[in-house]
Amino acid sequence: MALVELKLNWIPTKGYHFPDGPYVEYSGTGRETEKETLKKTIENLCNKFIKEGSQVKPVFMEKAEMKSVCHFVPDNIPTNKPARVIMFGNFGMPCGGTHVVNISEIKEMTIRKIKTDGSKIRVAYDIAS
């Protein structure tokens, strides 16, 4: 949600959300010189969303319908059955993982590092719950 609000146009390509080093990897462009400012901006916006809270609701929908609520819909989503989308208010994200009931349960998020490598951008983070 933060990246969409900041109009960064990064496309999520990979995620690792386990306690021993969570990160999300994106395809996009980022400038090495702006990493520290961007890191703080994203972190502050995420923490604003967390503080405001939002119900987290899993819904099932057809891939074509996802485009109305999801900023990005991966090509590998099956078209022969509904797929799961996690809704944060009116913002959706295709995902089959485990989630909190309300994002306010997270308490706080910090970004450890933003690493760029060509068109790959890795955002490493930690959460406190």
Backbone as XML, in Angstrom:
<?xml version="1.0"?>
<chain id="A" units="angstrom">
  <residue number="1" name="MET">
    <atom name="N" x="0.830" y="-1.191" z="0.000"/>
    <atom name="CA" x="0.000" y="0.000" z="0.000"/>
    <atom name="C" x="0.869" y="1.248" z="0.000"/>
  </residue>
  <residue number="2" name="ALA">
    <atom name="N" x="1.954" y="1.207" z="0.763"/>
    <atom name="CA" x="2.831" y="2.381" z="0.840"/>
    <atom name="C" x="3.467" y="2.665" z="-0.514"/>
  </residue>
  <residue number="3" name="LEU">
    <atom name="N" x="3.928" y="1.638" z="-1.196"/>
    <atom name="CA" x="4.584" y="1.842" z="-2.484"/>
    <atom name="C" x="3.619" y="2.402" z="-3.517"/>
  </residue>
  <residue number="4" name="VAL">
    <atom name="N" x="2.375" y="1.954" z="-3.485"/>
    <atom name="CA" x="1.360" y="2.468" z="-4.412"/>
    <atom name="C" x="1.068" y="3.931" z="-4.093"/>
  </residue>
  <residue number="5" name="GLU">
    <atom name="N" x="0.913" y="4.246" z="-2.814"/>
    <atom name="CA" x="0.643" y="5.630" z="-2.439"/>
    <atom name="C" x="1.803" y="6.555" z="-2.819"/>
  </residue>
  <residue number="6" name="LEU">
    <atom name="N" x="3.018" y="6.037" z="-2.747"/>
    <atom name="CA" x="4.199" y="6.831" z="-3.112"/>
    <atom name="C" x="4.465" y="6.824" z="-4.618"/>
  </residue>
  <residue number="7" name="LYS">
    <atom name="N" x="3.632" y="6.098" z="-5.364"/>
    <atom name="CA" x="3.731" y="6.020" z="-6.831"/>
    <atom name="C" x="5.106" y="5.538" z="-7.293"/>
  </residue>
  <residue number="8" name="LEU">
    <atom name="N" x="5.634" y="4.520" z="-6.617"/>
    <atom name="CA" x="6.947" y="3.991" z="-6.969"/>
    <atom name="C" x="6.918" y="3.032" z="-8.154"/>
  </residue>
  <residue number="9" name="ASN">
    <atom name="N" x="5.774" y="2.446" z="-8.445"/>
    <atom name="CA" x="5.636" y="1.529" z="-9.584"/>
    <atom name="C" x="6.591" y="0.344" z="-9.538"/>
  </residue>
  <residue number="10" name="TRP">
    <atom name="N" x="6.927" y="-0.121" z="-8.336"/>
    <atom name="CA" x="7.725" y="-1.327" z="-8.198"/>
    <atom name="C" x="6.776" y="-2.515" z="-8.274"/>
  </residue>
  <residue number="11" name="ILE">
    <atom name="N" x="7.172" y="-3.560" z="-8.971"/>
    <atom name="CA" x="6.356" y="-4.763" z="-9.126"/>
    <atom name="C" x="6.899" y="-5.843" z="-8.195"/>
  </residue>
  <residue number="12" name="PRO">
    <atom name="N" x="6.073" y="-6.351" z="-7.268"/>
    <atom name="CA" x="6.566" y="-7.404" z="-6.366"/>
    <atom name="C" x="6.861" y="-8.680" z="-7.153"/>
  </residue>
  <residue number="13" name="THR">
    <atom name="N" x="8.039" y="-9.271" z="-6.902"/>
    <atom name="CA" x="8.430" y="-10.487" z="-7.614"/>
    <atom name="C" x="8.717" y="-11.653" z="-6.676"/>
  </residue>
  <residue number="14" name="LYS">
    <atom name="N" x="9.052" y="-11.354" z="-5.431"/>
    <atom name="CA" x="9.449" y="-12.422" z="-4.511"/>
    <atom name="C" x="9.293" y="-11.903" z="-3.090"/>
  </residue>
  <residue number="15" name="GLY">
    <atom name="N" x="8.885" y="-12.775" z="-2.208"/>
    <atom name="CA" x="8.775" y="-12.383" z="-0.809"/>
    <atom name="C" x="9.215" y="-13.501" z="0.109"/>
  </residue>
  <residue number="16" name="TYR">
    <atom name="N" x="9.802" y="-13.126" z="1.206"/>
    <atom name="CA" x="10.206" y="-14.067" z="2.251"/>
    <atom name="C" x="9.789" y="-13.425" z="3.560"/>
  </residue>
  <residue number="17" name="HIS">
    <atom name="N" x="8.792" y="-14.009" z="4.220"/>
    <atom name="CA" x="8.183" y="-13.355" z="5.382"/>
    <atom name="C" x="8.328" y="-14.186" z="6.656"/>
  </residue>
  <residue number="18" name="PHE">
    <atom name="N" x="9.515" y="-14.717" z="6.883"/>
    <atom name="CA" x="9.778" y="-15.518" z="8.069"/>
    <atom name="C" x="10.704" y="-14.735" z="9.007"/>
  </residue>
  <residue number="19" name="PRO">
    <atom name="N" x="10.683" y="-15.057" z="10.306"/>
    <atom name="CA" x="11.423" y="-14.259" z="11.300"/>
    <atom name="C" x="12.927" y="-14.124" z="11.066"/>
  </residue>
  <residue number="20" name="ASP">
    <atom name="N" x="13.544" y="-15.049" z="10.341"/>
    <atom name="CA" x="14.999" y="-15.007" z="10.193"/>
    <atom name="C" x="15.479" y="-14.156" z="9.013"/>
  </residue>
  <residue number="21" name="GLY">
    <atom name="N" x="14.795" y="-13.090" z="8.721"/>
    <atom name="CA" x="15.271" y="-12.180" z="7.676"/>
    <atom name="C" x="14.244" y="-11.864" z="6.615"/>
  </residue>
  <residue number="22" name="PRO">
    <atom name="N" x="13.076" y="-11.371" z="6.985"/>
    <atom name="CA" x="12.027" y="-11.113" z="6.000"/>
    <atom name="C" x="12.395" y="-9.988" z="5.025"/>
  </residue>
  <residue number="23" name="TYR">
    <atom name="N" x="11.913" y="-10.165" z="3.787"/>
    <atom name="CA" x="12.127" y="-9.155" z="2.754"/>
    <atom name="C" x="11.071" y="-9.312" z="1.670"/>
  </residue>
  <residue number="24" name="VAL">
    <atom name="N" x="10.967" y="-8.280" z="0.847"/>
    <atom name="CA" x="10.179" y="-8.337" z="-0.378"/>
    <atom name="C" x="11.086" y="-7.827" z="-1.480"/>
  </residue>
  <residue number="25" name="GLU">
    <atom name="N" x="11.084" y="-8.551" z="-2.591"/>
    <atom name="CA" x="11.890" y="-8.146" z="-3.725"/>
    <atom name="C" x="10.966" y="-7.623" z="-4.821"/>
  </residue>
  <residue number="26" name="TYR">
    <atom name="N" x="11.385" y="-6.545" z="-5.448"/>
    <atom name="CA" x="10.594" y="-5.882" z="-6.483"/>
    <atom name="C" x="11.415" y="-5.738" z="-7.754"/>
  </residue>
  <residue number="27" name="SER">
    <atom name="N" x="10.718" y="-5.607" z="-8.853"/>
    <atom name="CA" x="11.324" y="-5.230" z="-10.115"/>
    <atom name="C" x="10.991" y="-3.758" z="-10.323"/>
  </residue>
  <residue number="28" name="GLY">
    <atom name="N" x="11.988" y="-2.971" z="-10.613"/>
    <atom name="CA" x="11.743" y="-1.546" z="-10.783"/>
    <atom name="C" x="13.050" y="-0.790" z="-10.812"/>
  </residue>
  <residue number="29" name="THR">
    <atom name="N" x="12.952" y="0.507" z="-10.598"/>
    <atom name="CA" x="14.151" y="1.328" z="-10.591"/>
    <atom name="C" x="14.235" y="2.084" z="-9.273"/>
  </residue>
  <residue number="30" name="GLY">
    <atom name="N" x="15.427" y="2.174" z="-8.780"/>
    <atom name="CA" x="15.678" y="2.917" z="-7.552"/>
    <atom name="C" x="17.062" y="3.524" z="-7.633"/>
  </residue>
  <residue number="31" name="ARG">
    <atom name="N" x="17.211" y="4.701" z="-7.102"/>
    <atom name="CA" x="18.512" y="5.373" z="-7.130"/>
    <atom name="C" x="19.247" y="5.122" z="-5.818"/>
  </residue>
  <residue number="32" name="GLU">
    <atom name="N" x="20.472" y="4.720" z="-5.960"/>
    <atom name="CA" x="21.327" y="4.428" z="-4.801"/>
    <atom name="C" x="21.372" y="5.614" z="-3.836"/>
  </residue>
  <residue number="33" name="THR">
    <atom name="N" x="21.404" y="6.826" z="-4.375"/>
    <atom name="CA" x="21.544" y="8.020" z="-3.550"/>
    <atom name="C" x="20.293" y="8.338" z="-2.741"/>
  </residue>
  <residue number="34" name="GLU">
    <atom name="N" x="19.149" y="7.782" z="-3.134"/>
    <atom name="CA" x="17.893" y="8.085" z="-2.445"/>
    <atom name="C" x="17.467" y="7.008" z="-1.453"/>
  </residue>
  <residue number="35" name="LYS">
    <atom name="N" x="18.273" y="5.971" z="-1.295"/>
    <atom name="CA" x="17.847" y="4.828" z="-0.475"/>
    <atom name="C" x="17.501" y="5.189" z="0.960"/>
  </residue>
  <residue number="36" name="GLU">
    <atom name="N" x="18.311" y="5.981" z="1.620"/>
    <atom name="CA" x="18.056" y="6.300" z="3.028"/>
    <atom name="C" x="16.783" y="7.123" z="3.197"/>
  </residue>
  <residue number="37" name="THR">
    <atom name="N" x="16.575" y="8.098" z="2.317"/>
    <atom name="CA" x="15.358" y="8.905" z="2.374"/>
    <atom name="C" x="14.142" y="8.041" z="2.084"/>
  </residue>
  <residue number="38" name="LEU">
    <atom name="N" x="14.246" y="7.228" z="1.057"/>
    <atom name="CA" x="13.144" y="6.342" z="0.671"/>
    <atom name="C" x="12.839" y="5.333" z="1.772"/>
  </residue>
  <residue number="39" name="LYS">
    <atom name="N" x="13.868" y="4.797" z="2.377"/>
    <atom name="CA" x="13.708" y="3.843" z="3.479"/>
    <atom name="C" x="12.863" y="4.460" z="4.597"/>
  </residue>
  <residue number="40" name="LYS">
    <atom name="N" x="13.184" y="5.674" z="4.993"/>
    <atom name="CA" x="12.451" y="6.346" z="6.066"/>
    <atom name="C" x="11.036" y="6.698" z="5.636"/>
  </residue>
  <residue number="41" name="THR">
    <atom name="N" x="10.860" y="7.131" z="4.399"/>
    <atom name="CA" x="9.537" y="7.502" z="3.889"/>
    <atom name="C" x="8.605" y="6.294" z="3.860"/>
  </residue>
  <residue number="42" name="ILE">
    <atom name="N" x="9.095" y="5.171" z="3.332"/>
    <atom name="CA" x="8.278" y="3.947" z="3.276"/>
    <atom name="C" x="7.954" y="3.473" z="4.686"/>
  </residue>
  <residue number="43" name="GLU">
    <atom name="N" x="8.950" y="3.439" z="5.554"/>
    <atom name="CA" x="8.765" y="2.988" z="6.936"/>
    <atom name="C" x="7.721" y="3.844" z="7.659"/>
  </residue>
  <residue number="44" name="ASN">
    <atom name="N" x="7.820" y="5.160" z="7.532"/>
    <atom name="CA" x="6.858" y="6.056" z="8.192"/>
    <atom name="C" x="5.445" y="5.838" z="7.680"/>
  </residue>
  <residue number="45" name="LEU">
    <atom name="N" x="5.286" y="5.660" z="6.375"/>
    <atom name="CA" x="3.962" y="5.451" z="5.813"/>
    <atom name="C" x="3.387" y="4.101" z="6.246"/>
  </residue>
  <residue number="46" name="CYS">
    <atom name="N" x="4.209" y="3.071" z="6.254"/>
    <atom name="CA" x="3.751" y="1.754" z="6.729"/>
    <atom name="C" x="3.296" y="1.839" z="8.181"/>
  </residue>
  <residue number="47" name="ASN">
    <atom name="N" x="4.062" y="2.524" z="9.010"/>
    <atom name="CA" x="3.697" y="2.651" z="10.419"/>
    <atom name="C" x="2.445" y="3.498" z="10.610"/>
  </residue>
  <residue number="48" name="LYS">
    <atom name="N" x="2.214" y="4.442" z="9.722"/>
    <atom name="CA" x="0.965" y="5.211" z="9.751"/>
    <atom name="C" x="-0.220" y="4.272" z="9.477"/>
  </residue>
  <residue number="49" name="PHE">
    <atom name="N" x="-0.091" y="3.429" z="8.448"/>
    <atom name="CA" x="-1.154" y="2.461" z="8.136"/>
    <atom name="C" x="-1.381" y="1.505" z="9.301"/>
  </residue>
  <residue number="50" name="ILE">
    <atom name="N" x="-0.299" y="1.051" z="9.917"/>
    <atom name="CA" x="-0.405" y="0.126" z="11.050"/>
    <atom name="C" x="-1.135" y="0.808" z="12.206"/>
  </residue>
  <residue number="51" name="LYS">
    <atom name="N" x="-0.754" y="2.033" z="12.520"/>
    <atom name="CA" x="-1.381" y="2.761" z="13.625"/>
    <atom name="C" x="-2.871" y="2.989" z="13.370"/>
  </residue>
  <residue number="52" name="GLU">
    <atom name="N" x="-3.234" y="3.329" z="12.135"/>
    <atom name="CA" x="-4.641" y="3.529" z="11.786"/>
    <atom name="C" x="-5.432" y="2.225" z="11.873"/>
  </residue>
  <residue number="53" name="GLY">
    <atom name="N" x="-4.769" y="1.108" z="11.611"/>
    <atom name="CA" x="-5.421" y="-0.193" z="11.643"/>
    <atom name="C" x="-6.324" y="-0.402" z="10.443"/>
  </residue>
  <residue number="54" name="SER">
    <atom name="N" x="-6.496" y="-1.638" z="10.092"/>
    <atom name="CA" x="-7.370" y="-2.002" z="8.983"/>
    <atom name="C" x="-7.653" y="-3.499" z="9.094"/>
  </residue>
  <residue number="55" name="GLN">
    <atom name="N" x="-8.914" y="-3.853" z="8.989"/>
    <atom name="CA" x="-9.261" y="-5.267" z="8.974"/>
    <atom name="C" x="-8.574" y="-5.947" z="7.797"/>
  </residue>
  <residue number="56" name="VAL">
    <atom name="N" x="-8.112" y="-7.150" z="8.007"/>
    <atom name="CA" x="-7.479" y="-7.952" z="6.972"/>
    <atom name="C" x="-8.473" y="-9.063" z="6.640"/>
  </residue>
  <residue number="57" name="LYS">
    <atom name="N" x="-8.921" y="-9.071" z="5.409"/>
    <atom name="CA" x="-9.992" y="-9.989" z="5.031"/>
    <atom name="C" x="-9.603" y="-10.785" z="3.789"/>
  </residue>
  <residue number="58" name="PRO">
    <atom name="N" x="-9.536" y="-12.114" z="3.914"/>
    <atom name="CA" x="-9.289" y="-12.922" z="2.722"/>
    <atom name="C" x="-10.587" y="-13.090" z="1.920"/>
  </residue>
  <residue number="59" name="VAL">
    <atom name="N" x="-10.494" y="-12.906" z="0.621"/>
    <atom name="CA" x="-11.628" y="-13.129" z="-0.276"/>
    <atom name="C" x="-11.132" y="-13.930" z="-1.479"/>
  </residue>
  <residue number="60" name="PHE">
    <atom name="N" x="-12.044" y="-14.654" z="-2.095"/>
    <atom name="CA" x="-11.702" y="-15.409" z="-3.292"/>
    <atom name="C" x="-12.369" y="-14.754" z="-4.482"/>
  </residue>
  <residue number="61" name="MET">
    <atom name="N" x="-11.605" y="-14.597" z="-5.571"/>
    <atom name="CA" x="-12.155" y="-13.977" z="-6.768"/>
    <atom name="C" x="-11.429" y="-14.491" z="-8.002"/>
  </residue>
  <residue number="62" name="GLU">
    <atom name="N" x="-12.073" y="-14.310" z="-9.126"/>
    <atom name="CA" x="-11.468" y="-14.678" z="-10.400"/>
    <atom name="C" x="-10.325" y="-13.703" z="-10.713"/>
  </residue>
  <residue number="63" name="LYS">
    <atom name="N" x="-9.360" y="-14.173" z="-11.482"/>
    <atom name="CA" x="-8.202" y="-13.348" z="-11.822"/>
    <atom name="C" x="-8.621" y="-12.038" z="-12.485"/>
  </residue>
  <residue number="64" name="ALA">
    <atom name="N" x="-9.590" y="-12.077" z="-13.386"/>
    <atom name="CA" x="-10.032" y="-10.857" z="-14.074"/>
    <atom name="C" x="-10.582" y="-9.824" z="-13.094"/>
  </residue>
  <residue number="65" name="GLU">
    <atom name="N" x="-11.238" y="-10.280" z="-12.039"/>
    <atom name="CA" x="-11.815" y="-9.382" z="-11.033"/>
    <atom name="C" x="-10.732" y="-8.732" z="-10.162"/>
  </residue>
  <residue number="66" name="MET">
    <atom name="N" x="-9.596" y="-9.429" z="-9.989"/>
    <atom name="CA" x="-8.512" y="-8.923" z="-9.136"/>
    <atom name="C" x="-8.004" y="-7.564" z="-9.577"/>
  </residue>
  <residue number="67" name="LYS">
    <atom name="N" x="-8.033" y="-7.314" z="-10.869"/>
    <atom name="CA" x="-7.491" y="-6.048" z="-11.386"/>
    <atom name="C" x="-8.242" y="-4.835" z="-10.862"/>
  </residue>
  <residue number="68" name="SER">
    <atom name="N" x="-9.444" y="-5.032" z="-10.352"/>
    <atom name="CA" x="-10.212" y="-3.907" z="-9.819"/>
    <atom name="C" x="-9.801" y="-3.543" z="-8.388"/>
  </residue>
  <residue number="69" name="VAL">
    <atom name="N" x="-9.117" y="-4.445" z="-7.666"/>
    <atom name="CA" x="-8.726" y="-4.175" z="-6.277"/>
    <atom name="C" x="-7.231" y="-4.331" z="-6.008"/>
  </residue>
  <residue number="70" name="CYS">
    <atom name="N" x="-6.499" y="-4.945" z="-6.933"/>
    <atom name="CA" x="-5.068" y="-5.200" z="-6.746"/>
    <atom name="C" x="-4.243" y="-4.305" z="-7.661"/>
  </residue>
  <residue number="71" name="HIS">
    <atom name="N" x="-3.218" y="-3.710" z="-7.117"/>
    <atom name="CA" x="-2.302" y="-2.891" z="-7.909"/>
    <atom name="C" x="-1.565" y="-3.750" z="-8.929"/>
  </residue>
  <residue number="72" name="PHE">
    <atom name="N" x="-1.219" y="-4.981" z="-8.544"/>
    <atom name="CA" x="-0.477" y="-5.895" z="-9.410"/>
    <atom name="C" x="-1.067" y="-7.294" z="-9.284"/>
  </residue>
  <residue number="73" name="VAL">
    <atom name="N" x="-1.296" y="-7.933" z="-10.427"/>
    <atom name="CA" x="-1.792" y="-9.309" z="-10.457"/>
    <atom name="C" x="-0.767" y="-10.136" z="-11.245"/>
  </residue>
  <residue number="74" name="PRO">
    <atom name="N" x="-0.098" y="-11.086" z="-10.587"/>
    <atom name="CA" x="0.917" y="-11.887" z="-11.275"/>
    <atom name="C" x="0.318" y="-12.718" z="-12.417"/>
  </residue>
  <residue number="75" name="ASP">
    <atom name="N" x="1.123" y="-12.956" z="-13.427"/>
    <atom name="CA" x="0.684" y="-13.767" z="-14.561"/>
    <atom name="C" x="0.387" y="-15.202" z="-14.173"/>
  </residue>
  <residue number="76" name="ASN">
    <atom name="N" x="1.058" y="-15.721" z="-13.130"/>
    <atom name="CA" x="0.913" y="-17.132" z="-12.779"/>
    <atom name="C" x="-0.309" y="-17.451" z="-11.910"/>
  </residue>
  <residue number="77" name="ILE">
    <atom name="N" x="-1.195" y="-16.492" z="-11.705"/>
    <atom name="CA" x="-2.449" y="-16.769" z="-10.973"/>
    <atom name="C" x="-3.307" y="-17.675" z="-11.849"/>
  </residue>
  <residue number="78" name="PRO">
    <atom name="N" x="-3.817" y="-18.784" z="-11.305"/>
    <atom name="CA" x="-4.639" y="-19.687" z="-12.119"/>
    <atom name="C" x="-5.933" y="-19.011" z="-12.591"/>
  </residue>
  <residue number="79" name="THR">
    <atom name="N" x="-6.363" y="-19.376" z="-13.776"/>
    <atom name="CA" x="-7.601" y="-18.810" z="-14.323"/>
    <atom name="C" x="-8.752" y="-19.809" z="-14.288"/>
  </residue>
  <residue number="80" name="ASN">
    <atom name="N" x="-8.469" y="-21.035" z="-13.863"/>
    <atom name="CA" x="-9.510" y="-22.074" z="-13.852"/>
    <atom name="C" x="-10.275" y="-22.152" z="-12.528"/>
  </residue>
  <residue number="81" name="LYS">
    <atom name="N" x="-9.940" y="-21.283" z="-11.586"/>
    <atom name="CA" x="-10.634" y="-21.271" z="-10.290"/>
    <atom name="C" x="-10.375" y="-19.937" z="-9.608"/>
  </residue>
  <residue number="82" name="PRO">
    <atom name="N" x="-11.223" y="-19.566" z="-8.658"/>
    <atom name="CA" x="-10.962" y="-18.327" z="-7.911"/>
    <atom name="C" x="-9.673" y="-18.447" z="-7.093"/>
  </residue>
  <residue number="83" name="ALA">
    <atom name="N" x="-8.987" y="-17.348" z="-6.920"/>
    <atom name="CA" x="-7.761" y="-17.300" z="-6.131"/>
    <atom name="C" x="-7.970" y="-16.363" z="-4.944"/>
  </residue>
  <residue number="84" name="ARG">
    <atom name="N" x="-7.125" y="-16.513" z="-3.942"/>
    <atom name="CA" x="-7.266" y="-15.733" z="-2.723"/>
    <atom name="C" x="-6.585" y="-14.366" z="-2.843"/>
  </residue>
  <residue number="85" name="VAL">
    <atom name="N" x="-7.318" y="-13.366" z="-2.412"/>
    <atom name="CA" x="-6.811" y="-11.996" z="-2.346"/>
    <atom name="C" x="-6.982" y="-11.544" z="-0.904"/>
  </residue>
  <residue number="86" name="ILE">
    <atom name="N" x="-5.946" y="-10.941" z="-0.348"/>
    <atom name="CA" x="-6.028" y="-10.398" z="0.996"/>
    <atom name="C" x="-6.375" y="-8.920" z="0.864"/>
  </residue>
  <residue number="87" name="MET">
    <atom name="N" x="-7.477" y="-8.532" z="1.478"/>
    <atom name="CA" x="-7.947" y="-7.150" z="1.405"/>
    <atom name="C" x="-7.556" y="-6.410" z="2.682"/>
  </residue>
  <residue number="88" name="PHE">
    <atom name="N" x="-6.972" y="-5.240" z="2.497"/>
    <atom name="CA" x="-6.659" y="-4.317" z="3.578"/>
    <atom name="C" x="-7.532" y="-3.100" z="3.304"/>
  </residue>
  <residue number="89" name="GLY">
    <atom name="N" x="-8.720" y="-3.081" z="3.847"/>
    <atom name="CA" x="-9.682" y="-2.048" z="3.469"/>
    <atom name="C" x="-10.088" y="-2.287" z="2.027"/>
  </residue>
  <residue number="90" name="ASN">
    <atom name="N" x="-9.833" y="-1.322" z="1.134"/>
    <atom name="CA" x="-10.180" y="-1.514" z="-0.273"/>
    <atom name="C" x="-8.956" y="-1.817" z="-1.138"/>
  </residue>
  <residue number="91" name="PHE">
    <atom name="N" x="-7.818" y="-2.105" z="-0.508"/>
    <atom name="CA" x="-6.586" y="-2.445" z="-1.216"/>
    <atom name="C" x="-6.382" y="-3.955" z="-1.155"/>
  </residue>
  <residue number="92" name="GLY">
    <atom name="N" x="-6.207" y="-4.586" z="-2.303"/>
    <atom name="CA" x="-6.042" y="-6.030" z="-2.344"/>
    <atom name="C" x="-4.663" y="-6.457" z="-2.800"/>
  </residue>
  <residue number="93" name="MET">
    <atom name="N" x="-4.261" y="-7.646" z="-2.333"/>
    <atom name="CA" x="-2.986" y="-8.236" z="-2.715"/>
    <atom name="C" x="-3.180" y="-9.747" z="-2.840"/>
  </residue>
  <residue number="94" name="PRO">
    <atom name="N" x="-2.917" y="-10.339" z="-4.024"/>
    <atom name="CA" x="-3.004" y="-11.793" z="-4.135"/>
    <atom name="C" x="-1.995" y="-12.438" z="-3.185"/>
  </residue>
  <residue number="95" name="CYS">
    <atom name="N" x="-2.462" y="-13.359" z="-2.348"/>
    <atom name="CA" x="-1.552" y="-13.983" z="-1.383"/>
    <atom name="C" x="-2.209" y="-15.202" z="-0.762"/>
  </residue>
  <residue number="96" name="GLY">
    <atom name="N" x="-1.454" y="-16.251" z="-0.588"/>
    <atom name="CA" x="-1.962" y="-17.463" z="0.040"/>
    <atom name="C" x="-1.409" y="-17.681" z="1.437"/>
  </residue>
  <residue number="97" name="GLY">
    <atom name="N" x="-0.715" y="-16.693" z="1.993"/>
    <atom name="CA" x="-0.041" y="-16.855" z="3.278"/>
    <atom name="C" x="-0.930" y="-16.618" z="4.482"/>
  </residue>
  <residue number="98" name="THR">
    <atom name="N" x="-0.304" y="-16.611" z="5.645"/>
    <atom name="CA" x="-0.968" y="-16.377" z="6.922"/>
    <atom name="C" x="-0.929" y="-14.887" z="7.229"/>
  </residue>
  <residue number="99" name="HIS">
    <atom name="N" x="-2.029" y="-14.366" z="7.792"/>
    <atom name="CA" x="-2.113" y="-12.930" z="8.046"/>
    <atom name="C" x="-2.733" y="-12.649" z="9.401"/>
  </residue>
  <residue number="100" name="VAL">
    <atom name="N" x="-2.450" y="-11.450" z="9.927"/>
    <atom name="CA" x="-3.096" y="-10.977" z="11.143"/>
    <atom name="C" x="-4.544" y="-10.627" z="10.817"/>
  </residue>
  <residue number="101" name="VAL">
    <atom name="N" x="-5.373" y="-10.456" z="11.830"/>
    <atom name="CA" x="-6.775" y="-10.090" z="11.626"/>
    <atom name="C" x="-6.902" y="-8.593" z="11.338"/>
  </residue>
  <residue number="102" name="ASN">
    <atom name="N" x="-6.038" y="-7.795" z="11.973"/>
    <atom name="CA" x="-6.016" y="-6.358" z="11.759"/>
    <atom name="C" x="-4.553" y="-5.932" z="11.705"/>
  </residue>
  <residue number="103" name="ILE">
    <atom name="N" x="-4.196" y="-5.066" z="10.774"/>
    <atom name="CA" x="-2.776" y="-4.712" z="10.658"/>
    <atom name="C" x="-2.244" y="-3.991" z="11.898"/>
  </residue>
  <residue number="104" name="SER">
    <atom name="N" x="-3.131" y="-3.483" z="12.741"/>
    <atom name="CA" x="-2.677" y="-2.843" z="13.980"/>
    <atom name="C" x="-2.034" y="-3.845" z="14.939"/>
  </residue>
  <residue number="105" name="GLU">
    <atom name="N" x="-2.262" y="-5.142" z="14.736"/>
    <atom name="CA" x="-1.616" y="-6.167" z="15.560"/>
    <atom name="C" x="-0.106" y="-6.189" z="15.355"/>
  </residue>
  <residue number="106" name="ILE">
    <atom name="N" x="0.368" y="-5.640" z="14.271"/>
    <atom name="CA" x="1.800" y="-5.649" z="13.966"/>
    <atom name="C" x="2.563" y="-4.736" z="14.918"/>
  </residue>
  <residue number="107" name="LYS">
    <atom name="N" x="1.968" y="-3.672" z="15.360"/>
    <atom name="CA" x="2.551" y="-2.662" z="16.265"/>
    <atom name="C" x="3.511" y="-1.724" z="15.547"/>
  </residue>
  <residue number="108" name="GLU">
    <atom name="N" x="4.582" y="-2.243" z="14.930"/>
    <atom name="CA" x="5.549" y="-1.371" z="14.268"/>
    <atom name="C" x="6.362" y="-2.153" z="13.246"/>
  </residue>
  <residue number="109" name="MET">
    <atom name="N" x="6.775" y="-1.455" z="12.197"/>
    <atom name="CA" x="7.607" y="-2.052" z="11.159"/>
    <atom name="C" x="8.834" y="-1.175" z="10.954"/>
  </residue>
  <residue number="110" name="THR">
    <atom name="N" x="9.990" y="-1.799" z="10.835"/>
    <atom name="CA" x="11.208" y="-1.061" z="10.518"/>
    <atom name="C" x="11.816" y="-1.671" z="9.256"/>
  </residue>
  <residue number="111" name="ILE">
    <atom name="N" x="12.389" y="-0.822" z="8.444"/>
    <atom name="CA" x="13.096" y="-1.300" z="7.258"/>
    <atom name="C" x="14.576" y="-1.352" z="7.605"/>
  </residue>
  <residue number="112" name="ARG">
    <atom name="N" x="15.120" y="-2.554" z="7.527"/>
    <atom name="CA" x="16.541" y="-2.740" z="7.825"/>
    <atom name="C" x="17.419" y="-2.189" z="6.711"/>
  </residue>
  <residue number="113" name="LYS">
    <atom name="N" x="16.990" y="-2.459" z="5.462"/>
    <atom name="CA" x="17.872" y="-2.135" z="4.348"/>
    <atom name="C" x="17.085" y="-2.145" z="3.043"/>
  </residue>
  <residue number="114" name="ILE">
    <atom name="N" x="17.458" y="-1.268" z="2.136"/>
    <atom name="CA" x="16.988" y="-1.332" z="0.755"/>
    <atom name="C" x="18.222" y="-1.555" z="-0.099"/>
  </residue>
  <residue number="115" name="LYS">
    <atom name="N" x="18.193" y="-2.649" z="-0.862"/>
    <atom name="CA" x="19.345" y="-3.006" z="-1.694"/>
    <atom name="C" x="18.906" y="-3.024" z="-3.152"/>
  </residue>
  <residue number="116" name="THR">
    <atom name="N" x="19.641" y="-2.333" z="-4.007"/>
    <atom name="CA" x="19.342" y="-2.345" z="-5.434"/>
    <atom name="C" x="20.426" y="-3.106" z="-6.175"/>
  </residue>
  <residue number="117" name="ASP">
    <atom name="N" x="19.996" y="-3.881" z="-7.165"/>
    <atom name="CA" x="20.915" y="-4.640" z="-8.007"/>
    <atom name="C" x="20.299" y="-4.677" z="-9.398"/>
  </residue>
  <residue number="118" name="GLY">
    <atom name="N" x="20.708" y="-3.739" z="-10.231"/>
    <atom name="CA" x="20.102" y="-3.631" z="-11.561"/>
    <atom name="C" x="18.636" y="-3.241" z="-11.418"/>
  </residue>
  <residue number="119" name="SER">
    <atom name="N" x="17.747" y="-4.072" z="-11.959"/>
    <atom name="CA" x="16.314" y="-3.775" z="-11.869"/>
    <atom name="C" x="15.662" y="-4.448" z="-10.662"/>
  </residue>
  <residue number="120" name="LYS">
    <atom name="N" x="16.464" y="-5.056" z="-9.785"/>
    <atom name="CA" x="15.931" y="-5.680" z="-8.569"/>
    <atom name="C" x="16.110" y="-4.738" z="-7.383"/>
  </residue>
  <residue number="121" name="ILE">
    <atom name="N" x="15.056" y="-4.644" z="-6.607"/>
    <atom name="CA" x="15.098" y="-3.846" z="-5.381"/>
    <atom name="C" x="14.619" y="-4.738" z="-4.253"/>
  </residue>
  <residue number="122" name="ARG">
    <atom name="N" x="15.458" y="-4.944" z="-3.254"/>
    <atom name="CA" x="15.084" y="-5.777" z="-2.104"/>
    <atom name="C" x="14.896" y="-4.890" z="-0.888"/>
  </residue>
  <residue number="123" name="VAL">
    <atom name="N" x="13.727" y="-5.006" z="-0.281"/>
    <atom name="CA" x="13.403" y="-4.247" z="0.929"/>
    <atom name="C" x="13.363" y="-5.243" z="2.083"/>
  </residue>
  <residue number="124" name="ALA">
    <atom name="N" x="14.350" y="-5.181" z="2.959"/>
    <atom name="CA" x="14.429" y="-6.067" z="4.123"/>
    <atom name="C" x="13.790" y="-5.322" z="5.299"/>
  </residue>
  <residue number="125" name="TYR">
    <atom name="N" x="12.956" y="-6.031" z="6.048"/>
    <atom name="CA" x="12.202" y="-5.381" z="7.111"/>
    <atom name="C" x="12.107" y="-6.259" z="8.354"/>
  </residue>
  <residue number="126" name="ASP">
    <atom name="N" x="11.676" y="-5.661" z="9.448"/>
    <atom name="CA" x="11.352" y="-6.380" z="10.687"/>
    <atom name="C" x="10.035" y="-5.819" z="11.200"/>
  </residue>
  <residue number="127" name="ILE">
    <atom name="N" x="9.305" y="-6.635" z="11.936"/>
    <atom name="CA" x="8.075" y="-6.156" z="12.567"/>
    <atom name="C" x="8.119" y="-6.469" z="14.054"/>
  </residue>
  <residue number="128" name="ALA">
    <atom name="N" x="7.395" y="-5.671" z="14.831"/>
    <atom name="CA" x="7.242" y="-5.902" z="16.257"/>
    <atom name="C" x="5.748" y="-6.127" z="16.495"/>
  </residue>
  <residue number="129" name="SER">
    <atom name="N" x="5.419" y="-7.216" z="17.150"/>
    <atom name="CA" x="3.991" y="-7.468" z="17.424"/>
    <atom name="C" x="3.746" y="-7.654" z="18.892"/>
  </residue>
</chain>
